[in-house]
Amino acid sequence: MQTELNKFVCALAEFYARETFLFEKDLGERTLTHRLAVRLEQHFPGWEVDCDYNRLGERTLRLPRGSIVSTDDHLGKSIYPDIVVHQRAIPNNLLAIEVRKAANHQPPEHDQHKLRALTDPDLWFAYWIGVYLVLGKTSVVSDVYTGGVIDQALSSWLAGRIRDAGLGVG
């Protein structure tokens, strides 16, 4: 997992180096998400990188009945991860990323619930790794999810890698 997270950190460092305009003009999360996805594509050859992708092969990405995890649609069924690194046709799910701006004062529970569900090995669409990412103008905060829970060891390791990349941890 550290290999994939190292690729993620490299893409994040490139994103911050090249996209300062986005932060200076206080552009929205979707713009940040798209530009980060562009950087991620370069580091994950053989994988597709998509934003707001709600499919698993031919099926719509939906939560199982009775799930307490919140969703993104008015019917309360579909979920749209901000960024995914996957292979669409197989399907093979590597990395799900939920992005928030540091200035977003909405409670983070919705994104955190999605990452728990997206990485839960007991659900049929499990991603190997989930990353909760809070992007500030000069700081990055993150948590890593594996197996449906926050992985404290990987979260600490990733925070160190982000700090080593000169991105600061707020």
TIFI-430053 format. One record per residue: residue in three letters; x, y, z of N, C-alpha, C in turn. Coordinates in nm, 3 decimals, m for minus. Example, Ala and Ser with C-alpha at 12.3 -4.5 7.8 and 13.67 -1.06 7.14 Angstrom:
<recs>
(rec ALA,(1.319,m0.569,0.780),(1.230,m0.450,0.780),(1.320,m0.330,0.780)),
(rec SER,(1.285,m0.225,0.708),(1.367,m0.106,0.714),(1.290,0.003,0.787)),
</recs>
This chain:
<recs>
(rec MET,(0.081,m0.119,0.000),(0.000,0.000,0.000),(0.085,0.126,0.000)),
(rec GLN,(0.204,0.115,0.061),(0.291,0.232,0.063),(0.336,0.272,m0.077)),
(rec THR,(0.352,0.175,m0.166),(0.390,0.206,m0.305),(0.284,0.293,m0.370)),
(rec GLU,(0.157,0.255,m0.355),(0.048,0.331,m0.414),(0.035,0.468,m0.348)),
(rec LEU,(0.053,0.473,m0.217),(0.044,0.601,m0.146),(0.161,0.692,m0.182)),
(rec ASN,(0.278,0.636,m0.210),(0.391,0.717,m0.257),(0.358,0.782,m0.391)),
(rec LYS,(0.293,0.707,m0.480),(0.250,0.764,m0.609),(0.151,0.878,m0.584)),
(rec PHE,(0.062,0.855,m0.490),(m0.036,0.957,m0.453),(0.034,1.084,m0.404)),
(rec VAL,(0.135,1.071,m0.319),(0.209,1.186,m0.267),(0.282,1.260,m0.379)),
(rec CYS,(0.340,1.186,m0.472),(0.408,1.251,m0.586),(0.308,1.333,m0.667)),
(rec ALA,(0.190,1.277,m0.693),(0.087,1.349,m0.769),(0.040,1.471,m0.690)),
(rec LEU,(0.025,1.456,m0.560),(m0.019,1.567,m0.475),(0.085,1.680,m0.475)),
(rec ALA,(0.213,1.644,m0.468),(0.319,1.745,m0.472),(0.318,1.818,m0.606)),
(rec GLU,(0.301,1.746,m0.716),(0.292,1.810,m0.848),(0.170,1.902,m0.855)),
(rec PHE,(0.058,1.855,m0.802),(m0.064,1.933,m0.799),(m0.040,2.067,m0.728)),
(rec TYR,(0.021,2.064,m0.611),(0.047,2.188,m0.537),(0.149,2.277,m0.608)),
(rec ALA,(0.246,2.216,m0.674),(0.347,2.295,m0.746),(0.289,2.366,m0.867)),
(rec ARG,(0.193,2.303,m0.933),(0.142,2.356,m1.061),(0.008,2.427,m1.051)),
(rec GLU,(m0.064,2.410,m0.942),(m0.202,2.460,m0.937),(m0.223,2.568,m0.830)),
(rec THR,(m0.123,2.650,m0.804),(m0.135,2.754,m0.703),(m0.248,2.852,m0.735)),
(rec PHE,(m0.273,2.875,m0.864),(m0.380,2.965,m0.906),(m0.515,2.924,m0.846)),
(rec LEU,(m0.539,2.794,m0.840),(m0.666,2.744,m0.787),(m0.687,2.786,m0.642)),
(rec PHE,(m0.580,2.784,m0.566),(m0.589,2.823,m0.425),(m0.594,2.975,m0.409)),
(rec GLU,(m0.516,3.044,m0.492),(m0.517,3.191,m0.486),(m0.655,3.247,m0.517)),
(rec LYS,(m0.727,3.186,m0.609),(m0.859,3.233,m0.650),(m0.972,3.163,m0.575)),
(rec ASP,(m0.936,3.078,m0.479),(m1.033,3.009,m0.394),(m1.139,2.935,m0.477)),
(rec LEU,(m1.091,2.859,m0.577),(m1.183,2.784,m0.661),(m1.241,2.664,m0.586)),
(rec GLY,(m1.347,2.607,m0.639),(m1.424,2.504,m0.572),(m1.358,2.367,m0.566)),
(rec GLU,(m1.416,2.283,m0.482),(m1.365,2.147,m0.463),(m1.363,2.066,m0.592)),
(rec ARG,(m1.464,2.081,m0.674),(m1.468,2.002,m0.799),(m1.352,2.039,m0.891)),
(rec THR,(m1.315,2.165,m0.892),(m1.201,2.207,m0.973),(m1.073,2.145,m0.917)),
(rec LEU,(m1.057,2.152,m0.787),(m0.939,2.091,m0.723),(m0.935,1.941,m0.749)),
(rec THR,(m1.048,1.878,m0.736),(m1.057,1.733,m0.757),(m1.016,1.696,m0.899)),
(rec HIS,(m1.068,1.768,m0.995),(m1.034,1.738,m1.134),(m0.885,1.753,m1.159)),
(rec ARG,(m0.828,1.864,m1.114),(m0.686,1.887,m1.140),(m0.597,1.786,m1.068)),
(rec LEU,(m0.636,1.744,m0.948),(m0.560,1.639,m0.879),(m0.571,1.508,m0.957)),
(rec ALA,(m0.688,1.477,m1.009),(m0.706,1.354,m1.088),(m0.616,1.354,m1.211)),
(rec VAL,(m0.600,1.470,m1.274),(m0.511,1.480,m1.390),(m0.369,1.441,m1.350)),
(rec ARG,(m0.325,1.488,m1.234),(m0.189,1.454,m1.186),(m0.179,1.305,m1.151)),
(rec LEU,(m0.284,1.251,m1.093),(m0.282,1.109,m1.054),(m0.269,1.017,m1.175)),
(rec GLU,(m0.332,1.054,m1.286),(m0.326,0.970,m1.407),(m0.184,0.940,m1.449)),
(rec GLN,(m0.096,1.035,m1.433),(0.043,1.019,m1.475),(0.118,0.917,m1.389)),
(rec HIS,(0.071,0.892,m1.269),(0.142,0.805,m1.176),(0.082,0.665,m1.165)),
(rec PHE,(m0.030,0.644,m1.229),(m0.096,0.514,m1.223),(m0.120,0.458,m1.363)),
(rec PRO,(m0.012,0.427,m1.436),(m0.031,0.370,m1.570),(m0.102,0.235,m1.560)),
(rec GLY,(m0.188,0.210,m1.655),(m0.265,0.086,m1.655),(m0.393,0.094,m1.575)),
(rec TRP,(m0.415,0.207,m1.510),(m0.535,0.230,m1.430),(m0.610,0.350,m1.487)),
(rec GLU,(m0.741,0.352,m1.471),(m0.819,0.469,m1.506),(m0.836,0.554,m1.381)),
(rec VAL,(m0.836,0.685,m1.399),(m0.858,0.778,m1.290),(m0.982,0.859,m1.327)),
(rec ASP,(m1.086,0.849,m1.246),(m1.213,0.915,m1.276),(m1.261,0.997,m1.157)),
(rec CYS,(m1.336,1.102,m1.187),(m1.401,1.184,m1.085),(m1.550,1.153,m1.085)),
(rec ASP,(m1.610,1.151,m0.966),(m1.754,1.128,m0.950),(m1.801,1.006,m1.027)),
(rec TYR,(m1.727,0.898,m1.021),(m1.757,0.776,m1.095),(m1.846,0.687,m1.009)),
(rec ASN,(m1.965,0.656,m1.057),(m2.060,0.580,m0.975),(m2.096,0.445,m1.037)),
(rec ARG,(m1.998,0.379,m1.095),(m2.024,0.249,m1.157),(m1.930,0.144,m1.100)),
(rec LEU,(m1.977,0.022,m1.107),(m1.895,m0.095,m1.079),(m1.920,m0.187,m1.196)),
(rec GLY,(m1.832,m0.185,m1.294),(m1.860,m0.254,m1.418),(m1.981,m0.191,m1.483)),
(rec GLU,(m2.084,m0.269,m1.509),(m2.207,m0.219,m1.571),(m2.307,m0.168,m1.469)),
(rec ARG,(m2.285,m0.196,m1.342),(m2.382,m0.161,m1.238),(m2.355,m0.025,m1.178)),
(rec THR,(m2.462,0.040,m1.132),(m2.448,0.165,m1.059),(m2.394,0.134,m0.920)),
(rec LEU,(m2.302,0.215,m0.875),(m2.241,0.197,m0.744),(m2.343,0.238,m0.638)),
(rec ARG,(m2.399,0.139,m0.571),(m2.502,0.164,m0.470),(m2.465,0.095,m0.340)),
(rec LEU,(m2.515,0.152,m0.235),(m2.493,0.092,m0.105),(m2.594,m0.020,m0.082)),
(rec PRO,(m2.559,m0.118,m0.002),(m2.653,m0.226,0.026),(m2.771,m0.176,0.110)),
(rec ARG,(m2.885,m0.244,0.097),(m3.003,m0.208,0.177),(m2.970,m0.213,0.326)),
(rec GLY,(m3.026,m0.118,0.397),(m3.005,m0.116,0.541),(m2.875,m0.050,0.583)),
(rec SER,(m2.797,m0.002,0.488),(m2.670,0.062,0.522),(m2.697,0.193,0.595)),
(rec ILE,(m2.614,0.221,0.694),(m2.628,0.349,0.765),(m2.541,0.457,0.702)),
(rec VAL,(m2.470,0.422,0.596),(m2.382,0.516,0.530),(m2.463,0.609,0.443)),
(rec SER,(m2.435,0.739,0.453),(m2.508,0.837,0.373),(m2.463,0.830,0.226)),
(rec THR,(m2.550,0.879,0.139),(m2.524,0.874,m0.004),(m2.532,1.013,m0.066)),
(rec ASP,(m2.513,1.019,m0.198),(m2.506,1.146,m0.267),(m2.628,1.177,m0.352)),
(rec ASP,(m2.725,1.090,m0.360),(m2.840,1.119,m0.444),(m2.968,1.131,m0.362)),
(rec HIS,(m3.070,1.186,m0.424),(m3.196,1.210,m0.353),(m3.269,1.080,m0.318)),
(rec LEU,(m3.235,0.971,m0.385),(m3.297,0.843,m0.352),(m3.223,0.771,m0.239)),
(rec GLY,(m3.107,0.823,m0.202),(m3.031,0.765,m0.093),(m2.970,0.631,m0.126)),
(rec LYS,(m2.931,0.611,m0.252),(m2.876,0.482,m0.290),(m2.738,0.491,m0.354)),
(rec SER,(m2.719,0.584,m0.446),(m2.594,0.591,m0.521),(m2.489,0.672,m0.445)),
(rec ILE,(m2.364,0.636,m0.469),(m2.254,0.715,m0.414),(m2.158,0.750,m0.528)),
(rec TYR,(m2.097,0.866,m0.516),(m2.008,0.919,m0.617),(m1.876,0.958,m0.549)),
(rec PRO,(m1.780,0.869,m0.545),(m1.650,0.908,m0.488),(m1.589,1.022,m0.568)),
(rec ASP,(m1.520,1.114,m0.500),(m1.461,1.229,m0.568),(m1.362,1.186,m0.676)),
(rec ILE,(m1.268,1.099,m0.639),(m1.170,1.048,m0.735),(m1.153,0.898,m0.708)),
(rec VAL,(m1.147,0.821,m0.815),(m1.115,0.678,m0.800),(m1.005,0.642,m0.898)),
(rec VAL,(m0.920,0.550,m0.854),(m0.819,0.488,m0.939),(m0.862,0.342,m0.947)),
(rec HIS,(m0.895,0.299,m1.069),(m0.954,0.166,m1.084),(m0.938,0.118,m1.228)),
(rec GLN,(m0.984,m0.003,m1.251),(m0.996,m0.056,m1.386),(m1.145,m0.077,m1.409)),
(rec ARG,(m1.199,0.001,m1.501),(m1.344,0.006,m1.518),(m1.406,m0.127,m1.558)),
(rec ALA,(m1.350,m0.195,m1.655),(m1.416,m0.310,m1.716),(m1.411,m0.435,m1.629)),
(rec ILE,(m1.313,m0.447,m1.542),(m1.293,m0.574,m1.470),(m1.399,m0.601,m1.364)),
(rec PRO,(m1.443,m0.524,m1.274),(m1.385,m0.404,m1.215),(m1.279,m0.439,m1.110)),
(rec ASN,(m1.181,m0.353,m1.102),(m1.073,m0.369,m1.006),(m1.053,m0.234,m0.941)),
(rec ASN,(m1.075,m0.225,m0.811),(m1.078,m0.096,m0.741),(m0.957,m0.079,m0.650)),
(rec LEU,(m0.873,0.018,m0.683),(m0.750,0.039,m0.608),(m0.763,0.148,m0.503)),
(rec LEU,(m0.803,0.268,m0.543),(m0.795,0.384,m0.455),(m0.918,0.472,m0.471)),
(rec ALA,(m0.981,0.506,m0.360),(m1.093,0.602,m0.358),(m1.049,0.721,m0.274)),
(rec ILE,(m1.074,0.842,m0.326),(m1.030,0.963,m0.258),(m1.149,1.056,m0.240)),
(rec GLU,(m1.168,1.103,m0.119),(m1.267,1.206,m0.090),(m1.191,1.334,m0.058)),
(rec VAL,(m1.218,1.440,m0.133),(m1.145,1.566,m0.122),(m1.235,1.672,m0.059)),
(rec ARG,(m1.177,1.750,0.030),(m1.246,1.865,0.090),(m1.149,1.982,0.093)),
(rec LYS,(m1.203,2.100,0.076),(m1.124,2.221,0.097),(m1.118,2.247,0.247)),
(rec ALA,(m1.007,2.300,0.292),(m0.993,2.333,0.434),(m1.099,2.432,0.478)),
(rec ALA,(m1.143,2.518,0.386),(m1.244,2.619,0.419),(m1.386,2.562,0.426)),
(rec ASN,(m1.403,2.436,0.393),(m1.535,2.374,0.398),(m1.569,2.344,0.544)),
(rec HIS,(m1.672,2.408,0.594),(m1.707,2.392,0.735),(m1.822,2.295,0.757)),
(rec GLN,(m1.863,2.225,0.652),(m1.963,2.121,0.668),(m1.901,2.005,0.746)),
(rec PRO,(m1.980,1.934,0.824),(m1.925,1.820,0.897),(m1.864,1.717,0.800)),
(rec PRO,(m1.751,1.659,0.836),(m1.684,1.565,0.745),(m1.743,1.424,0.745)),
(rec GLU,(m1.842,1.398,0.827),(m1.892,1.262,0.843),(m1.938,1.196,0.713)),
(rec HIS,(m2.000,1.273,0.624),(m2.049,1.216,0.498),(m1.934,1.152,0.420)),
(rec ASP,(m1.825,1.226,0.401),(m1.710,1.174,0.328),(m1.646,1.057,0.402)),
(rec GLN,(m1.637,1.066,0.533),(m1.578,0.959,0.611),(m1.662,0.832,0.606)),
(rec HIS,(m1.795,0.847,0.609),(m1.884,0.731,0.596),(m1.865,0.664,0.460)),
(rec LYS,(m1.855,0.746,0.356),(m1.836,0.689,0.223),(m1.707,0.609,0.216)),
(rec LEU,(m1.600,0.662,0.272),(m1.472,0.591,0.267),(m1.476,0.461,0.347)),
(rec ARG,(m1.546,0.462,0.459),(m1.561,0.337,0.535),(m1.633,0.233,0.449)),
(rec ALA,(m1.740,0.275,0.382),(m1.815,0.183,0.297),(m1.734,0.140,0.175)),
(rec LEU,(m1.667,0.234,0.112),(m1.593,0.204,m0.010),(m1.476,0.109,0.013)),
(rec THR,(m1.422,0.107,0.134),(m1.308,0.019,0.163),(m1.347,m0.104,0.244)),
(rec ASP,(m1.474,m0.119,0.272),(m1.523,m0.233,0.351),(m1.514,m0.361,0.269)),
(rec PRO,(m1.430,m0.457,0.309),(m1.414,m0.579,0.231),(m1.540,m0.667,0.227)),
(rec ASP,(m1.635,m0.640,0.314),(m1.759,m0.717,0.314),(m1.862,m0.663,0.215)),
(rec LEU,(m1.832,m0.548,0.153),(m1.920,m0.493,0.050),(m1.862,m0.525,m0.087)),
(rec TRP,(m1.945,m0.539,m0.185),(m1.901,m0.590,m0.315),(m1.822,m0.493,m0.398)),
(rec PHE,(m1.809,m0.368,m0.358),(m1.732,m0.273,m0.439),(m1.609,m0.222,m0.367)),
(rec ALA,(m1.554,m0.300,m0.278),(m1.445,m0.253,m0.192),(m1.323,m0.204,m0.271)),
(rec TYR,(m1.277,m0.088,m0.230),(m1.151,m0.035,m0.279),(m1.042,m0.078,m0.182)),
(rec TRP,(m0.923,m0.099,m0.234),(m0.813,m0.145,m0.151),(m0.772,m0.038,m0.051)),
(rec ILE,(m0.772,0.089,m0.097),(m0.729,0.201,m0.013),(m0.828,0.317,m0.030)),
(rec GLY,(m0.857,0.385,0.078),(m0.935,0.509,0.073),(m0.854,0.621,0.137)),
(rec VAL,(m0.864,0.740,0.081),(m0.793,0.855,0.138),(m0.891,0.970,0.157)),
(rec TYR,(m0.897,1.019,0.278),(m0.972,1.141,0.310),(m0.871,1.254,0.308)),
(rec LEU,(m0.895,1.353,0.222),(m0.795,1.454,0.196),(m0.856,1.593,0.214)),
(rec VAL,(m0.796,1.672,0.302),(m0.838,1.810,0.323),(m0.726,1.899,0.268)),
(rec LEU,(m0.762,1.978,0.164),(m0.664,2.061,0.096),(m0.676,2.206,0.141)),
(rec GLY,(m0.569,2.257,0.197),(m0.560,2.399,0.232),(m0.460,2.466,0.141)),
(rec LYS,(m0.456,2.596,0.147),(m0.363,2.671,0.062),(m0.218,2.629,0.089)),
(rec THR,(m0.187,2.605,0.215),(m0.049,2.568,0.251),(m0.041,2.442,0.337)),
(rec SER,(m0.151,2.370,0.348),(m0.147,2.250,0.432),(m0.235,2.140,0.375)),
(rec VAL,(m0.201,2.019,0.411),(m0.275,1.901,0.369),(m0.300,1.814,0.492)),
(rec VAL,(m0.422,1.771,0.508),(m0.456,1.678,0.616),(m0.514,1.554,0.551)),
(rec SER,(m0.478,1.437,0.601),(m0.528,1.316,0.538),(m0.548,1.205,0.641)),
(rec ASP,(m0.634,1.112,0.604),(m0.651,0.986,0.675),(m0.656,0.876,0.571)),
(rec VAL,(m0.605,0.759,0.606),(m0.607,0.645,0.516),(m0.704,0.542,0.571)),
(rec TYR,(m0.790,0.492,0.484),(m0.887,0.389,0.519),(m0.851,0.258,0.450)),
(rec THR,(m0.852,0.151,0.527),(m0.839,0.016,0.472),(m0.933,m0.074,0.552)),
(rec GLY,(m0.989,m0.169,0.487),(m1.076,m0.264,0.557),(m1.196,m0.200,0.624)),
(rec GLY,(m1.241,m0.084,0.576),(m1.358,m0.019,0.630),(m1.335,0.067,0.752)),
(rec VAL,(m1.210,0.089,0.791),(m1.178,0.171,0.908),(m1.054,0.256,0.878)),
(rec ILE,(m1.034,0.360,0.961),(m0.911,0.438,0.949),(m0.794,0.351,0.991)),
(rec ASP,(m0.694,0.348,0.907),(m0.570,0.275,0.936),(m0.473,0.377,0.998)),
(rec GLN,(m0.461,0.375,1.129),(m0.381,0.476,1.199),(m0.234,0.472,1.159)),
(rec ALA,(m0.179,0.353,1.142),(m0.038,0.342,1.106),(m0.013,0.400,0.967)),
(rec LEU,(m0.096,0.365,0.870),(m0.080,0.420,0.735),(m0.111,0.569,0.731)),
(rec SER,(m0.207,0.614,0.811),(m0.237,0.757,0.818),(m0.117,0.835,0.869)),
(rec SER,(m0.052,0.786,0.972),(0.068,0.852,1.026),(0.182,0.849,0.925)),
(rec TRP,(0.197,0.735,0.860),(0.302,0.722,0.758),(0.277,0.822,0.644)),
(rec LEU,(0.152,0.830,0.596),(0.119,0.922,0.488),(0.141,1.067,0.531)),
(rec ALA,(0.103,1.102,0.652),(0.126,1.238,0.702),(0.275,1.271,0.698)),
(rec GLY,(0.358,1.175,0.735),(0.503,1.195,0.730),(0.553,1.215,0.588)),
(rec ARG,(0.501,1.135,0.496),(0.540,1.148,0.354),(0.496,1.283,0.297)),
(rec ILE,(0.377,1.326,0.335),(0.327,1.456,0.289),(0.416,1.568,0.344)),
(rec ARG,(0.452,1.557,0.470),(0.541,1.656,0.533),(0.678,1.654,0.463)),
(rec ASP,(0.731,1.534,0.435),(0.860,1.521,0.367),(0.857,1.582,0.227)),
(rec ALA,(0.739,1.581,0.164),(0.724,1.639,0.030),(0.713,1.791,0.036)),
(rec GLY,(0.716,1.847,0.158),(0.712,1.991,0.174),(0.573,2.051,0.165)),
(rec LEU,(0.471,1.968,0.185),(0.335,2.016,0.173),(0.276,2.062,0.304)),
(rec GLY,(0.344,2.034,0.411),(0.293,2.076,0.542),(0.169,2.000,0.581)),
(rec VAL,(0.156,1.979,0.706),(0.037,1.911,0.758),(m0.026,2.007,0.856)),
(rec GLY,(m0.150,2.043,0.828),(m0.219,2.140,0.914),(m0.302,2.073,1.019)),
</recs>
